[in-house]
Structure formats: C-alpha cells, structure tokens
C-alpha cells in the first residue's frame, strides 16, 4: 500500500501492513523487492512499530511516518516524520518532528521540489476536539528547527469517539 516513485521513476517505495506492524520496502520499476527498509515486526506486540506514507524528495531522500515508542507508554502511537537516504545500507534515519501527544502524530509528509516539506499535525483542545493543521518546514533546515503552521485551526470539527 501507499506506493511512491523516486524522482527518476526507476524505483518505488511501498508499505506492507501486517497485523501488528508495518514494513517499508524498496521496489524496482517492475514491482520486485530490492530491499526491506524497515524491520518493525517483533514476537512481542509491545515492541512492534508502524511506518506509513513514504515519499521521496527531489534529491532522493525518503520521508515517512514512524512511531518511535514511548518507553513509558508502549501502546501509545503518535507518528513522527523521519527521513533517511533511500540506500538500504544506510541506517542514518533522522527524526524531523515531535508530535503532540495522544493525537496520532504528524502524518502525510509531502516533500516539495522547492526543498520544503508539508505535513499534517493534529492537536486536541481543552474541549477534547481534534484539530488538523498543515505545517511547513524547509528540508535543508536542521531537524530540531521549528516548523511553521500554514493553516491555523480557525474552524474545527469534533470527531466521534
């Protein structure tokens, strides 16, 4: 699921969703697996991870959602945006966002040709209403730098329970 082509159109990245985890794979143009990019499945359900929404940037870097486990609450899943080279031998994943807790996280990274990254961030207000906002960050900035909101939560929608 969630396939995305690299900038050359020669490779794809896709997610395989399993019962309690998901994995990300690099595929050739014909859909054959070149390499497994993540290893999130564990015999212990508490140690499983999720990866979603992979997208290549113009320079071939791979952005995606990943759930770094909270050691104090292993069942909470708040996705963060990570980036890594598409080279499977590289283990240099870098965390780009730190989501609001208990919201589900920051999702759907969309790298722009201009070098920016747009993503969705969720928040919960004092009345337990969930708000979604579009955020922007320049890809060249350091991961610790702040993102900017593109659309404030002017109108909100309360989601059923």
N, C-alpha and C positions, 0 to 999 in steps of 0.2 A: 504494500500500500504506500501511498504518498511518494511516488517516484518523482525525481527531478533530474534533469540533464545537466552535465557540466558545461562550461562555456564553449567548448569545442563541439559538443554534440556527440562525442565518441564514447562517453561513459554515462552511466546512470547511478544514482543512489536511491535506495528504497528501504522501507521499513517492513519487517516481518513481525506481526503481532502474535504473541503466544498467549497462553492462559494467564500467566502472572508476570510477564515481562515482554519486552520487545527488543529486537535487534536491528542494526543498520548494516546494509550490505552495499558494496561497490559492484556494479554490474557492467559488462561490456555492452556495446551497442546492440547486440543481439539478445540481451537479457540473461546471459550466462554469468554466474557469480565469479568475480575476480577475487574478492576477499570479503571476509566478515570484519566490519569495522568496530563492532562492539561485542562484548561478552557479558550480557546483563543477567542471564538466567542462572539461578542458583538452586541447589536442592532445598535450601532454607528460604521459604517465601519471603521472609523479612529482609533478606539480602538481595532480592531481585531489584532491577531498575527498569525504567521506561525511557525510551528515546522516540521522538516524533519530529515531524515537519522538517526534514533535512532539505537544505537549499545551498547551492553553490554560489559564491560571489564571482564577480567578473574575473578575479585573479585566481580562481580555482580553490579558494578556501571554503571549507564546509561549515555552515552554521546549522544548528539543530537544537531541539529542546531535549533536556536530560534532567532526570530527578536525582540530584545529589541527596543522599539520605541524611536526614536529621538524626544524629546518634541518640537523641533523647526522645524522639517520636518517629520510629521507623515506618509507621503506617501512613504518615502524612506525606503526600506527594504534591510538592509545589515545584513545577518545572522551571528550570533556569535555562537561559540560552548559553550554549557553549560554541566554540569554534575550534577547528583543528584543520591541519593540512589533509587533503584527501589521500595522501600517501599512507597506506595501511601500516607501514613500518614505523611511522611517527606516532609517538604517544604524547604529543605535545598539546593536548586539549586545554583550552583556556576558558574559564568561566567569564561570561560577559554581563550577566545580570543577576541581581539578588532580589527575587520577587517578594511581594507582600505575603506574609504567612497566611495559611489556610484559605488561599484564593484559587489554588490550582496552578498559579505561577504565571510566568511570562511565556507567551506562545507565538507560534507562526512567524519566525524570523524571515524577513524578506530583504535580502541584500540588493542594493540598488547599484546600477552601473556607475553612478557618481561617487561611489565609495561609502554610501550611508547604509544604515540598517534600520528598517521599520519593523516593529513588533507590537503585539498586543499585551497590555499589562492589566491585571484585574485588581480591584480593591473592594473592600467591604466597608460601608459607612456605619455610623452608630446605630442606625435602624436596621442593620443586617441586610441592607440592599447591596447587591453586587453591581459594580460599575466596570465597564471596559473602556480602556483608553488606548489611543495609538501613540506610540513613543518613537523617537528617532535618536540615533547615535551615529556618529561618524565612525566608520570601520577602522580608520587609521588611529583613532584615539586609544589610549590605554584602557584595558577592561575596567579599571577602577574608576574611570572618569564617569561623570554623571550623564544620563540620557536626558533628553528634553521631551516634554509632552507636546503632541501635535494637536490633540483634541481634548479639551477639558471635559470633565463629566458634567456637562450642562444639563443634560437630561438623563434620567436613569430608568432602568427597568428592573423591577423586582422579579427574580427568577423563583419559580416554585421549588420548594423544598428539598 
